[in-house]
Amino acid sequence: MRERILLFIILSCLGVFLYVFQNYVNTIVGFVILCVCMVTYGLYSIAATKYQKRKLKKHPPVVNESYKPFVSVMIPAHNEEYVISNTVENILKMDYPAFEVIVIDDRSTDNTASIIKDLEAGHENVKALIREQGAFPGKSAVLNDAFKIAKGEAILVFDADATVEPDFLNKLVPKLEPADVGAVQARKIIRNKDVNLLTRCQNNEYTLDTYLQVGRDAVKGAVELRGNGELIKRQALEDIDGWNNYTITDDLDMSTRLHIKGWDVRFCPDALVYEEGIVCLKPLFRQRRRWLEGTIRRYLEYFFEAMKSRKMSLRARLDMAIYITQFIMPLWFMMEVFFRIVKLLTDKIDPYSLHNVLWSSLVVSSVVGLGFIFAIRYSLRKYDHVPRMRALKQAFETTVYFLIIWFPMELFICGKILFCKKDLNWGKTAHGLALEENTLQEAAEPEVISV
């Protein structure tokens, strides 16, 4: 209920602001100010990243070779018979002296459980955890169950389709050593990015996220965990009482709770974890729906706690507030366009008046779109080393992809939060490109639990 009330207040205030300003002031001015603030922060992040790079080049960090905490690797699996064996075999090749692998079957209806048991029988440091059919669903509940038997001083979480290089943990672990660091996130890459346009855009989306996460890390902001390839200190996990069973985005929820408790979250772009991209539109929409809903609900649920936390750093609070604007901006723009269309239809106004007409909003949105294109192009050039013209083409494709995926979905999620009862719909998507016709079939119907 608190989430619903807060979202209603935000939308009401935004609507009143737009209505008043459209009658007395050009709201484009406010929109431009918001864009300028975001661009300024982006430039600040770039400058901080370059400064950090120069500083590390002059004074390379001394890696404490004796810091080798025992790591419990957790891999939840629900109907993952096509990929789980390959994933575990790959993880076992990590060149790290002390780790165990806990593979959890989460009430699968295929052969996942038997495959996991075979893996346990064949490898000394693999443990199989088979959950009963009536167990509480969701990745958070799975990880909480596994945490009870984990021996590690640090917990490393992988998705069932993850693959890494042998030196993965050796790159990730040193970032976790400082006393104030509670978790470290690796860089995610789409393994099958060349299958089609959707998988390419997903990888470009991840590359842009890498650029943003590197910037947030450089300014000591609110870096976020991404679920796959996250390394968490046991002490930090115990401090926040583990994973939240009543969230649909365990990683984002945990990130915010860690920051509120004063723990720093770092990002390691050199440690790479590869995962499968979704090749069909329907399961992609379902996955992104879950991500966006979890993101918005997380901000609504923890915003006041974050703002009043005495342990959370000022930089992390400011960074979080800045990133909230990325969800306000699409709502602002869509409400702005709606009000202007109503005004054009109901008032006798000059259709070419800069103060009143729709085209001024479209001009500003075009500028924002160009900003996204250049940001994605910069990311592709810097982190994926894509040639200039190809990077520009892919940046344009990905911007259109963002527009199609995120804008209508944000309206849908806001409507769902306002008018529907909260549920935990995890929307499971199958992995394994070996499936016929190169499509990802649904492994099971999405589980929905009302709360």
Buried (B, 14 or more C-beta within 10 A) or exposed (E): EEBBEBBEEBBEEBBEBBEEBBEEEBBBEBBBEBBEEBBEBBEBBBEBBEEBEEEEEEEEEEEEEEEBBBBBBBBBBBBBBBBBBBBBBBBBEBEBEEBBBBBBBBBBEBBBBBBBBBBBEEBEEBBBBBBEEEEBBBBBBBBBBBBEEBEBBBBBBBBBBBBBBEBBBBBBBBBBEEEEBBBBBBBBBBBBBEBEEBBBBBBBBBBBBBBBBBBBBBBBBBBBBBBBBBBBBBEBBEBBEBBBBBBBBBBBBBBBBBBBBBBBBBBBBEBBBBBBBBBBEEBBBBBBBBBBBBBBBBBBBBBEEBEEBEEBBEEBBBBBBBBBBEBBBBBBBBBBBEBBEEBBEEEEEEEEEEEBBBEBBEEBBEEBBEBBBEBBBBBBBBBBEBEEEEBBBBBBBBBBBBBEBBEEBBEEBBEBBEEEEBBBBBBBBBBBBEEEEEEBEBBBEBBEBEE
